[in-house]
Amino acid sequence: MTPVLLSTTYNDARNGNLFTLPERNAKALEIQAWLQRNAKEPFEYVIIDDENVFFYGQQEHLVQTDEYDGLTIKKAQEAISIWA
């Protein structure tokens, strides 16, 4: 489970620069924070979500589902192909 971030202002871990992002980027920041705390690079993960509010570098890990259909067999296979 990703952390719940109460702010979209953060310091870039690479160079220390301070960034403020729109509230819609909270999910992307939460995933980034979880990866930095819990995983080793290169990060191997899949994002399954019905919204596309993720950073450019996270797009290749995203399987965007339909809000009504949810996780279909086709989308599950897509997620498996990203992981494999």
C-alpha positions in Angstrom: 0.0 0.0 0.0 1.3 3.4 -0.9 1.6 6.2 1.7 -1.0 8.9 1.8 0.7 12.1 1.1 -0.9 15.2 2.6 1.1 17.5 0.4 2.1 17.6 -3.2 5.2 19.7 -2.3 8.4 17.6 -2.2 12.1 17.7 -2.5 13.6 15.8 -5.5 15.8 13.1 -4.1 18.3 13.5 -6.9 19.1 17.2 -6.6 17.1 18.5 -3.6 15.0 20.9 -5.7 11.6 21.8 -4.2 8.6 21.0 -6.4 4.9 21.7 -6.0 2.6 19.7 -8.1 -1.2 19.8 -8.8 -3.3 17.7 -6.4 -4.0 15.3 -9.2 -0.4 14.2 -9.1 -0.8 12.8 -5.5 -1.1 9.2 -6.7 2.1 9.5 -8.8 4.0 10.9 -5.8 2.7 8.2 -3.5 3.9 5.5 -5.8 7.3 7.2 -6.2 7.6 7.5 -2.4 6.7 3.8 -1.9 9.2 2.7 -4.4 12.0 4.9 -2.9 11.3 3.5 0.6 10.7 -0.2 -0.3 12.3 -1.2 -3.6 15.7 -1.3 -5.2 16.4 0.2 -8.6 15.7 -0.6 -11.3 12.1 -0.5 -10.1 9.9 -3.3 -11.5 6.2 -2.7 -10.9 2.8 -2.4 -12.5 0.3 0.3 -11.8 -3.4 -0.7 -12.3 -5.7 2.2 -12.2 -8.7 3.7 -13.9 -7.1 7.1 -14.1 -4.0 8.2 -15.9 -2.5 10.8 -13.5 1.0 9.4 -13.4 4.4 10.8 -14.3 5.9 10.3 -17.7 8.4 7.7 -16.3 5.5 5.7 -14.7 3.5 5.5 -18.0 5.3 2.3 -19.2 4.2 0.6 -15.9 0.5 1.6 -16.2 -2.4 -0.6 -17.1 -5.4 1.7 -17.4 -8.6 0.0 -16.6 -12.1 1.1 -17.4 -13.9 2.5 -14.3 -17.0 0.3 -15.1 -15.3 -2.9 -16.3 -12.5 -3.0 -13.8 -9.7 -5.5 -14.3 -10.6 -7.6 -17.3 -8.7 -10.7 -18.5 -7.2 -8.6 -21.3 -6.0 -6.0 -18.8 -4.6 -8.7 -16.4 -2.7 -10.2 -19.3 -1.3 -6.7 -20.1 -0.2 -6.3 -16.5 1.5 -9.7 -16.6 3.3 -8.7 -19.8 4.7 -5.6 -18.2 5.9 -7.6 -15.2 7.4 -10.4 -17.2 
